[in-house]
Amino acid sequence: MFKRRKRNKPPKIHTLIGANTRINGDLEFGGGLHLDGQINGNVKAEPGSAAVILVSEQGCIEGSVSVPNVVLNGIVKGDIEAGSRVELGPKARVLGNVHYEVIETAVGAQINGKLIHRQHAAAAAAPAELPAPAAPSPKGEA
């Protein structure tokens, strides 16, 4: 009846931005990105990728984030557009709207903006049809 939920294995990190690093300008990446520093600009993943960004408690992004998978423990001052999943840790702070398909929020996470759910791409492409209403039966028939 109750099954133990399998934890996803940690994502492979291809890029690390250290705590003493500040980037001024937009950043586009593929694979996994771990941010301990600060980015003043928009962060975007390669189109069609399964990229993931992990923002630590020390990490801060001042700009929009457009990445399929977002794991946030730091601060984002801008909108988050996650094509798949958003995980907000207990120290996460979002000053903007969050567009998500699946969201996981820990106690203590703060969002100052709207949560906007988006349908899974397959579900949105083929909406379920409602059955046609049954015709009323003539009186006297059961």
C-alpha positions in Angstrom: 0.0 0.0 0.0 2.7 2.5 1.0 5.7 2.4 -1.1 9.0 4.1 -0.3 9.5 7.0 -2.6 12.7 6.7 -4.7 15.0 9.6 -4.5 16.4 10.8 -7.8 20.1 10.5 -7.9 21.9 13.8 -7.7 22.4 15.6 -11.0 25.7 15.6 -12.7 27.4 19.0 -12.3 29.2 20.3 -15.3 29.7 23.9 -14.2 30.5 25.3 -10.8 30.4 29.1 -10.0 32.2 29.6 -6.7 31.1 31.8 -3.8 33.6 34.6 -4.6 32.5 34.8 -8.3 30.2 37.4 -9.7 29.0 37.3 -13.3 27.5 40.4 -14.9 25.6 39.4 -18.0 23.4 36.6 -19.3 24.4 33.0 -18.9 23.4 30.1 -21.1 24.4 26.6 -20.2 23.8 22.9 -20.7 24.0 20.0 -18.2 24.2 20.8 -14.5 25.1 24.2 -13.0 25.9 24.7 -9.3 25.9 28.3 -8.2 27.5 29.5 -5.0 28.2 33.0 -6.3 26.1 35.8 -7.8 24.8 36.3 -11.4 23.5 39.7 -12.4 21.7 38.7 -15.6 19.3 36.1 -17.0 20.1 32.4 -16.8 18.9 30.1 -19.6 19.5 26.5 -20.4 20.1 25.1 -23.9 16.7 24.7 -25.6 15.4 21.1 -25.4 17.9 20.0 -22.8 17.3 18.3 -19.4 19.5 20.9 -17.7 19.4 21.5 -14.0 20.5 24.5 -11.9 21.3 24.2 -8.2 21.5 27.5 -6.3 23.1 27.2 -2.8 22.2 29.3 0.2 25.0 31.7 -0.7 23.9 31.9 -4.4 21.9 34.8 -5.8 20.5 35.5 -9.3 19.3 38.9 -10.2 17.4 38.2 -13.4 15.1 35.6 -14.8 15.8 31.9 -14.8 14.6 29.7 -17.7 15.8 26.1 -16.9 13.9 22.8 -17.0 14.9 21.8 -13.5 15.5 24.3 -10.6 16.8 23.4 -7.1 16.8 26.6 -5.1 18.2 27.3 -1.6 19.4 30.8 -2.3 17.8 33.9 -3.8 16.3 34.6 -7.2 15.2 38.2 -7.9 13.2 37.6 -11.1 10.8 35.1 -12.7 11.5 31.3 -12.7 10.4 29.4 -15.9 10.9 25.7 -15.1 9.9 23.4 -17.9 9.7 20.5 -15.6 10.4 20.7 -11.8 11.1 23.3 -9.1 12.4 22.4 -5.7 12.5 25.2 -3.1 14.6 24.5 0.0 14.0 26.0 3.5 16.2 29.1 2.8 14.9 29.7 -0.8 13.7 33.2 -1.6 11.9 34.1 -4.9 11.1 37.7 -5.7 9.1 37.0 -8.9 6.6 34.6 -10.4 7.3 30.8 -10.6 6.1 28.9 -13.7 6.3 25.2 -13.0 5.0 21.7 -13.9 5.9 20.1 -10.6 6.9 22.0 -7.4 8.3 20.9 -4.1 8.4 23.5 -1.4 10.1 23.1 2.0 8.9 24.7 5.2 10.5 28.2 5.3 10.7 28.9 1.6 9.4 32.3 0.6 7.8 33.3 -2.7 6.9 36.9 -3.3 5.0 36.5 -6.6 2.6 34.2 -8.3 2.7 30.4 -8.6 1.7 29.5 -12.2 1.1 25.9 -13.0 1.6 24.7 -16.5 0.4 21.4 -17.9 2.7 18.6 -18.9 3.5 19.0 -22.6 1.8 15.6 -23.5 -1.3 16.4 -21.5 -1.6 19.9 -23.0 -1.2 18.5 -26.5 -4.1 16.0 -26.1 -6.8 17.4 -23.8 -9.2 14.8 -22.4 -12.6 14.8 -24.0 -15.6 14.9 -21.8 -18.3 12.2 -22.5 -21.4 13.5 -24.3 -24.4 14.0 -22.0 -26.9 11.2 -22.1 -30.1 11.9 -23.9 -33.1 12.2 -21.5 -35.3 9.2 -21.6 -39.0 9.7 -22.5 -41.4 9.7 -19.5 -42.7 6.4 -18.4 -39.6 4.4 -19.4 -37.2 3.2 -16.8 
